[in-house]
Amino acid sequence: MNRSRRLRAFAAAFAATLVVTAGCTARGDDPPAAPPGAGTPSGTPAPGDAAPGRTVGVSNPFGAHWDWSRYEQFAPYLRRIAGSATYEEISWCEIERTSGQVDWAGLDEIASRSRELGITLHLKIRTGVCWATGGTARYTRGAANKTESAMPTDLGAYQRFVRSVVQRYGPYGVREYAIENEVNAPSYWAGSPEDYVRLVTAAAETIRATDPQARVVDSGISSVAYGMGVADRLLRAGRAPEAVAAYQAYFQRRVGTRGQQIPAVTGEAQLRKALGTDTNSRSLRFLAATQSLLTDRTVDVRQVHFYEHFSGVAPLLDYLRATTPAGAPIQAWEVGQFWRDGEGDPASRAAEMVKTVTLLAAGGIGEISWLPLAYNPNNAAGSEVRYGLLDPDGTEREAGRMLASLADAARDATVTPLPASVAGKLNGVAFVRNGSSTLVLWSASNTPVTVPAASGGRTGAVGGPLRAAGGGTTVTDVPLLLRADQPVDRMLAEVR
């Protein structure tokens, strides 16, 4: 189906149912000369075929997203997760505050430093609200006064801006470009789903024409909206009890945090009412738009945001498998723990982080970025609503040590789900590299599980030293590492 026909069909279907840190120099549209070593980011192996769901050059699925104004505090830790990917959000209205006057300095610095760290940079291109869109912003967020985005008044001018972004940052190794952010939220996108489809279509044509190696990524629908999509799909399939159970598992920490947008649900009638609110209906329409863009290959990569309890991962993966075209990579650009007034101690928060990211990796999610890397004590909420891997000054927390340990195990390895023979007994994932298997394991129930000793096997806490596992390994609900020079199936063949 051609683009215009698809847009008309999409509209008919709906009818029927960085800000970047601005520098003070480096103005102009001409892309810079390729930075030194432009062929391969430092700390990253030479590009070959990418692992499923990953960008070429990304050797480690576990990364993070951070505040670049605290780069000096964070750099030592960031070098520990080299080979991963991150993203930076940019705004046309901030880079080109006045028509024809472009300032790339802040983003140039971010791109250069990402390469120096050995971390692959993705870009999220937003419009904002300004001369390029007309109108007045209704929402502002944060100290940088970020606004929602609106449709450009001139799509040709927008495409020229997108082209300049791709031309400039391709030499830095940028190969993935997301169009907008969480468009299901009015505070991020002022337009309709149909407007968003038009914008992505224009951007995708420009990105591919400018760099045939580049991939187009959707906006990343919000974590809450994905939960609504999970429940809605099951309900529409006539699986009401499963829909209610999935909703309860997914939103166990969210009920009441946004008034009636995420109410308590105990039955089908309550669930239908929750899904029918204006906010949640909008989210479902934008999920449908995202699926349409993936289905017709306007978008190459699906971007997931997930901030819920790890028990919500299973229903999310079920939804993604059912609604994502075969072969389309899925990446989680934003993963974290949303827990207002969270009561967990550092050890339990860290263990939960391990469970969340390993379940996502085992489910085929190729890139997983924890957000935030470090708690910002000056945030508007006034508390640590989203849990950081580091303290505000960059000091490594237990969660940070554990993620770095996962990165070491996964770098240049093949990610393998656990064999079906241990389903119901063990949860986790395996990383296989050069004949050695490193397993991240925890008990799938409250019952400890014994993994018999493997020749040369070593075990230990995630983030800690490994010791010989001569007498076998007892696995509890606290994740641990188990490493041996054997295939995964053989290591787990006699689990009891």
RADA-V25183 format. One record per residue. PHI is phi in degrees with one decimal (none if undefined). Layout:
PHI / PHI
This chain:
none / -73.9 / -60.6 / -64.5 / -63.8 / -64.6 / -61.6 / -64.2 / -66.1 / -63.4 / -63.1 / -64.9 / -63.4 / -68.8 / -64.2 / -75.6 / -116.4 / none / -31.9 / -90.6 / -74.8 / -68.2 / -90.4 / -109.3 / -131.5 / 52.8 / -102.6 / 120.6 / -94.0 / -67.8 / -66.0 / -73.4 / -62.0 / -56.4 / -65.1 / -55.4 / 70.9 / -62.5 / -67.7 / -144.0 / -58.8 / -62.5 / 81.7 / -121.0 / -64.5 / -56.6 / -60.6 / -134.2 / -69.7 / -73.7 / -64.8 / -52.9 / 83.0 / -112.0 / -78.6 / -56.3 / 97.4 / -89.5 / -104.0 / -135.7 / -74.6 / -104.0 / -131.0 / -155.5 / -123.3 / -140.8 / -88.8 / -66.7 / -68.4 / -112.2 / -55.9 / -61.0 / -70.1 / -91.7 / -54.5 / -58.5 / -70.9 / -59.6 / -66.6 / -73.6 / -110.0 / -56.0 / 92.4 / -89.7 / -124.4 / -140.9 / -137.7 / -130.4 / -91.8 / -122.6 / -128.7 / -53.9 / -66.4 / -88.9 / -73.7 / -124.2 / -63.3 / -123.2 / -53.0 / 89.9 / -114.2 / -109.0 / -125.1 / -100.4 / -57.2 / -62.5 / -71.9 / -57.5 / -65.6 / -62.5 / -63.5 / -65.8 / -69.1 / -60.9 / -62.5 / -62.4 / -77.8 / 76.9 / -116.1 / -77.1 / -99.2 / -104.3 / -119.8 / -110.6 / -95.6 / -115.2 / -90.7 / 79.4 / -130.2 / -170.0 / -55.0 / -74.6 / -118.4 / 73.6 / 82.8 / -124.3 / -65.1 / -99.0 / -129.3 / -131.1 / -136.4 / 73.3 / -64.8 / -83.7 / 56.3 / -64.2 / -119.6 / -65.8 / -105.4 / -136.6 / -63.1 / -63.8 / -74.3 / -132.8 / -63.7 / -63.0 / -64.8 / -61.1 / -64.3 / -66.0 / -65.0 / -59.1 / -59.4 / -66.1 / -63.8 / -66.2 / -62.8 / -78.0 / -105.1 / -55.8 / -61.7 / -87.2 / 95.5 / -73.5 / -129.2 / -125.9 / -131.3 / -88.9 / -103.8 / 70.0 / -141.5 / 41.9 / -65.4 / -66.8 / -95.3 / -58.5 / -73.0 / -113.7 / -142.4 / -87.6 / -96.1 / -92.8 / -57.9 / -63.8 / -61.0 / -63.2 / -59.5 / -61.2 / -64.6 / -63.5 / -60.1 / -65.1 / -65.4 / -63.3 / -60.0 / -69.4 / -60.8 / -69.7 / -67.8 / -82.6 / -142.5 / -60.7 / -84.8 / -74.8 / -122.4 / -98.4 / -121.4 / -70.6 / -73.5 / 80.2 / -64.4 / -63.8 / -59.0 / -62.6 / -62.7 / -61.7 / -61.5 / -65.5 / -64.3 / -57.9 / -67.8 / -62.5 / -62.0 / -66.0 / -64.7 / -64.9 / -84.7 / 78.5 / -110.9 / -58.3 / -59.0 / -66.1 / -63.3 / -64.9 / -63.6 / -64.8 / -59.5 / -64.6 / -67.3 / -67.5 / -104.5 / -59.8 / -105.0 / -106.4 / -55.3 / 85.1 / -75.8 / -129.4 / 61.8 / -85.6 / -70.1 / -129.6 / -81.3 / -66.6 / -131.4 / -123.5 / -155.5 / -62.0 / -62.3 / -64.8 / -66.2 / -60.8 / -63.9 / -63.1 / -68.9 / -89.7 / -64.4 / -56.8 / -63.4 / -74.2 / -63.5 / -61.1 / -59.8 / -65.9 / -66.7 / -74.1 / -62.5 / -63.7 / -63.6 / -62.0 / -62.8 / -62.4 / -66.3 / -71.6 / -63.1 / -92.0 / 67.3 / -64.1 / -107.9 / -91.2 / -125.9 / -90.4 / -107.6 / -111.2 / -117.1 / -146.9 / -127.3 / -101.3 / -62.0 / -62.4 / -67.6 / -83.3 / -66.6 / -59.9 / -64.8 / -64.1 / -62.6 / -60.5 / -63.4 / -63.5 / -62.1 / -79.4 / -118.0 / -107.0 / -58.5 / -56.4 / 88.5 / -78.6 / -64.9 / -120.9 / -129.2 / -107.3 / -75.3 / -136.6 / -133.5 / -171.4 / -118.8 / -89.3 / -151.6 / -64.0 / 56.2 / -56.7 / -101.7 / -68.0 / -78.7 / -56.1 / -66.7 / -71.8 / -64.5 / -66.4 / -62.4 / -65.1 / -57.6 / -59.5 / -62.9 / -61.9 / -72.3 / -73.3 / -63.7 / -64.0 / -63.8 / -63.6 / -84.2 / 95.7 / -78.2 / -80.6 / -133.2 / -133.4 / -111.4 / -77.3 / -138.0 / -90.7 / -61.8 / -137.2 / -62.3 / -102.0 / -67.0 / -97.7 / -71.0 / -64.9 / -70.8 / 77.2 / -148.9 / -86.4 / -70.6 / -110.5 / -80.0 / -95.3 / -79.2 / -125.0 / -72.0 / -54.4 / -87.2 / 96.4 / -64.6 / -74.6 / -88.7 / -59.1 / -62.1 / -66.1 / -61.7 / -68.4 / -64.8 / -62.6 / -65.1 / -62.8 / -62.0 / -62.7 / -70.3 / -91.2 / -60.1 / 64.2 / -103.5 / -89.7 / -84.4 / -131.3 / -67.9 / -67.1 / -65.1 / -60.5 / -63.2 / -106.6 / -58.1 / 85.5 / -107.1 / -126.2 / -115.0 / 145.3 / -156.4 / -125.2 / -120.7 / -113.0 / -150.1 / 51.5 / 81.6 / -106.1 / -114.7 / -114.0 / -106.6 / -104.3 / -132.5 / -151.6 / -67.5 / -80.1 / -140.5 / -82.5 / -96.6 / -60.8 / -121.6 / -101.0 / -103.8 / -58.1 / -62.8 / -112.6 / -55.6 / 74.3 / -68.3 / -134.2 / -144.2 / 172.9 / -67.0 / -61.8 / 92.0 / -116.2 / -70.6 / -97.1 / -126.0 / -61.1 / -108.7 / -62.5 / -97.0 / 89.8 / -128.3 / -95.2 / -105.0 / -109.8 / -82.7 / -96.1 / -59.4 / -138.0 / -104.2 / -135.2 / -127.8 / -157.3 / -88.1 / -143.9 / -64.9 / -60.2 / -57.3 / -69.8 / -62.3 / -107.6 / -62.6 / -115.4 / -62.6 / -140.5
